[in-house]
Amino acid sequence: MASVIVVGAGAAGMVAAWRAARRGHAVTLLEANGKPGVKLRISGGGKCNITHAGPMKALLAAFSAEQARFLRPAFHRFTNEDVLGLLAQRGVETYARENGRVFPLDQPGSAVRVVAAFEDLVREAGVELRSGARITGLSARAPRCSGVSLEEGRLEADAVILATGGASYPETGTRGEVAGWLQALGVPVAPWFPALAPIPLVTPQPAWEGVAFRDGTLHLRAGREGRRLAAFAGDIVFTKTGISGPAALELSREVEAARRGGGAFLAYAFAAEADLAADLEAMRTGHPHLAVQSWLARRLPDRVCGPALQAAGLPPQQRFKDLTREQARTLRTLVAEFPLGAPQAVPLSRGEVAAGGVRTAAVDPRTMRVRGWDNLFVCGELLDVDGPVGGYNLQAAFSTGFVAGDSA
Ligand SMILES: Cc1cc2nc3c(=O)[nH]c(=O)nc-3n(C[C@H](O)[C@H](O)[C@H](O)COP(=O)(O)OP(=O)(O)OC[C@H]3O[C@@H](n4cnc5c(N)ncnc54)[C@H](O)[C@@H]3O)c2cc1C
């Protein structure tokens, strides 16, 4: 029997601690917060999108090629079915939505039930869970980590698993400081970078708060007339300060990279320009007396339609028969490339996941052991792994946590 310290009682740390204890080790799980799983409790808007349904190969395809290569052994060792099986044992029933996202059966506070299930598993396996215990440093000199420092002293162990998460939502306990300590020990670490975050705009539209643009594509350009850098098909929702919603979250990482690179401009495509040109021509000949605004209202939300027409310099009563070539082009562009403007800095703190962390090349994917170290392991969001919205990030935390607990 060996002694194992696991730092961080989130998704990865709880699974790692449970697995190491089930293998017969004496496990201490240290958590800075007063209770475990604080980020899990707010995940999926409090419902917790636990994982994604489907073969693990398909889940891996949602990550970048490099990240997928790293995650492959862990994803096959502890699959989405394994996670759901474990939860089912604890009475948490789940279902997959049409889009593949897996949630507990709809009940108020379902994320809390997921946390309670993991907490039970951890305690039943004999793990000593210490809440309110923030570690302040590592006792380490390559190739060994002998333990951790706490405010009240040091704690030693035969192996240390770090599962301290990313650097977003610091109010959930994740401040990212452990990555800095690892870097100081010579472990390669990529800087924290915002991902899956809402995007503040230089010129927000607070009057449109809550309005959604649906079924189109969010485009990112290197400046208003610049080349197209990235696009994501999906909805956006206006907030007081900018935009949120699936497409905004998914594109936030590229938006921040473009912004730091010198120029970024966002636009929303409700439809393709070629289709619109044909449609407008059909309207001009088929319905010459129809007001342009009513055509626009079929594509743009009501609250946006009038102001957009005005901003484009088109009179509200403009009819198709009087539409000039220039006005037709303006109208087309409005729908094919509705300008949202330049983004402001995307805040790291509001990302559903933080990109960056311990570089995957520095970690053995079959054990989660940090290369060059005998007994130091990392897992979960502390790794430089970030997937899209849809349950992928929690699956990555569960799978890598399992492998770390199985290897320590
Ligand atoms: C609002 C929101 C919604 C989300 N929704 C989903 C979703 O529905 N589905 C999905 O797949 N992903 C979702 N995510 C992402 C997902 O929650 C995370 O990727 C995942 O929780 C990471 O797990 P982890 O165990 O690595 O880290 P965490 O769950 O963040 O756990 C890390 C733990 O380490 C503790 N800790 C940190 N530093 C120290 C220290 N020095 N000493 C002691 N303890 C420390 C922290 O307090 C924390 O409890 C969401 C994220 C957010 C912010």
The ligand as an SDF file (V2000), in Angstrom:
LIG
                    3D

 53 58  0  0  0  0  0  0  0  0999 V2000
  -19.9020   27.6560  -16.0380 C   0  0  0  0  0  0  0  0  0  0  0  0
  -19.2710   26.3710  -16.5370 C   0  0  0  0  0  0  0  0  0  0  0  0
  -20.0710   25.4000  -17.1060 C   0  0  0  0  0  0  0  0  0  0  0  0
  -19.4880   24.2270  -17.5960 C   0  0  0  0  0  0  0  0  0  0  0  0
  -20.3000   23.2720  -18.1100 N   0  0  0  0  0  0  0  0  0  0  0  0
  -19.7410   22.1060  -18.5640 C   0  0  0  0  0  0  0  0  0  0  0  0
  -20.5610   21.0410  -19.0150 C   0  0  0  0  0  0  0  0  0  0  0  0
  -21.7890   21.0870  -18.9030 O   0  0  0  0  0  0  0  0  0  0  0  0
  -19.9450   19.9480  -19.5360 N   0  0  0  0  0  0  0  0  0  0  0  0
  -18.5660   19.8270  -19.6160 C   0  0  0  0  0  0  0  0  0  0  0  0
  -18.0700   18.8270  -20.1200 O   0  0  0  0  0  0  0  0  0  0  0  0
  -17.7850   20.8030  -19.1320 N   0  0  0  0  0  0  0  0  0  0  0  0
  -18.3360   21.9090  -18.5860 C   0  0  0  0  0  0  0  0  0  0  0  0
  -17.5320   22.8850  -18.0740 N   0  0  0  0  0  0  0  0  0  0  0  0
  -16.0730   22.6120  -17.9950 C   0  0  0  0  0  0  0  0  0  0  0  0
  -15.7830   21.6140  -16.8750 C   0  0  0  0  0  0  0  0  0  0  0  0
  -16.5420   21.9600  -15.7420 O   0  0  0  0  0  0  0  0  0  0  0  0
  -14.2980   21.5820  -16.5110 C   0  0  0  0  0  0  0  0  0  0  0  0
  -13.5280   21.3820  -17.6560 O   0  0  0  0  0  0  0  0  0  0  0  0
  -14.0210   20.4740  -15.5020 C   0  0  0  0  0  0  0  0  0  0  0  0
  -14.7580   20.6930  -14.3190 O   0  0  0  0  0  0  0  0  0  0  0  0
  -12.5580   20.3770  -15.1660 C   0  0  0  0  0  0  0  0  0  0  0  0
  -12.4000   19.3990  -14.1680 O   0  0  0  0  0  0  0  0  0  0  0  0
  -11.1080   19.3920  -13.2430 P   0  0  0  0  0  0  0  0  0  0  0  0
  -11.3380   18.3400  -12.2310 O   0  0  0  0  0  0  0  0  0  0  0  0
   -9.8830   19.3220  -14.0700 O   0  0  0  0  0  0  0  0  0  0  0  0
  -11.0940   20.8110  -12.5610 O   0  0  0  0  0  0  0  0  0  0  0  0
  -12.1440   21.4510  -11.5180 P   0  0  0  0  0  0  0  0  0  0  0  0
  -13.4450   20.7730  -11.6170 O   0  0  0  0  0  0  0  0  0  0  0  0
  -12.1030   22.9040  -11.7600 O   0  0  0  0  0  0  0  0  0  0  0  0
  -11.5300   21.0800  -10.1120 O   0  0  0  0  0  0  0  0  0  0  0  0
  -10.2880   21.5830   -9.6700 C   0  0  0  0  0  0  0  0  0  0  0  0
  -10.3470   21.6930   -8.1560 C   0  0  0  0  0  0  0  0  0  0  0  0
   -9.0320   21.9710   -7.6650 O   0  0  0  0  0  0  0  0  0  0  0  0
   -9.1620   22.8500   -6.5770 C   0  0  0  0  0  0  0  0  0  0  0  0
   -7.8810   23.5690   -6.4050 N   0  0  0  0  0  0  0  0  0  0  0  0
   -7.2980   24.4370   -7.2690 C   0  0  0  0  0  0  0  0  0  0  0  0
   -6.1400   24.8830   -6.7620 N   0  0  0  0  0  0  0  0  0  0  0  0
   -5.9830   24.2720   -5.5680 C   0  0  0  0  0  0  0  0  0  0  0  0
   -4.9800   24.3330   -4.5560 C   0  0  0  0  0  0  0  0  0  0  0  0
   -3.8950   25.1220   -4.6800 N   0  0  0  0  0  0  0  0  0  0  0  0
   -5.1340   23.5760   -3.4390 N   0  0  0  0  0  0  0  0  0  0  0  0
   -6.2200   22.7650   -3.2780 C   0  0  0  0  0  0  0  0  0  0  0  0
   -7.2080   22.6820   -4.2130 N   0  0  0  0  0  0  0  0  0  0  0  0
   -7.0850   23.4250   -5.3350 C   0  0  0  0  0  0  0  0  0  0  0  0
  -10.2880   23.7890   -6.9690 C   0  0  0  0  0  0  0  0  0  0  0  0
  -10.8580   24.4070   -5.8460 O   0  0  0  0  0  0  0  0  0  0  0  0
  -11.2380   22.8470   -7.7050 C   0  0  0  0  0  0  0  0  0  0  0  0
  -12.2450   22.3440   -6.8520 O   0  0  0  0  0  0  0  0  0  0  0  0
  -18.0760   24.0420  -17.5330 C   0  0  0  0  0  0  0  0  0  0  0  0
  -17.3000   25.0200  -16.9280 C   0  0  0  0  0  0  0  0  0  0  0  0
  -17.8880   26.1740  -16.4200 C   0  0  0  0  0  0  0  0  0  0  0  0
  -17.0100   27.1970  -15.7600 C   0  0  0  0  0  0  0  0  0  0  0  0
  1  2  1  0
  2  3  1  0
  2 52  2  0
  3  4  2  0
  4  5  1  0
  4 50  1  0
  5  6  2  0
  6  7  1  0
  6 13  1  0
  7  8  2  0
  7  9  1  0
  9 10  1  0
 10 11  2  0
 10 12  1  0
 12 13  2  0
 13 14  1  0
 14 15  1  0
 14 50  1  0
 15 16  1  0
 16 17  1  0
 16 18  1  0
 18 19  1  0
 18 20  1  0
 20 21  1  0
 20 22  1  0
 22 23  1  0
 23 24  1  0
 24 25  2  0
 24 26  1  0
 24 27  1  0
 27 28  1  0
 28 29  2  0
 28 30  1  0
 28 31  1  0
 31 32  1  0
 32 33  1  0
 33 34  1  0
 33 48  1  0
 34 35  1  0
 35 36  1  0
 35 46  1  0
 36 37  1  0
 36 45  1  0
 37 38  2  0
 38 39  1  0
 39 40  1  0
 39 45  2  0
 40 41  1  0
 40 42  2  0
 42 43  1  0
 43 44  2  0
 44 45  1  0
 46 47  1  0
 46 48  1  0
 48 49  1  0
 50 51  2  0
 51 52  1  0
 52 53  1  0
M  END
$$$$
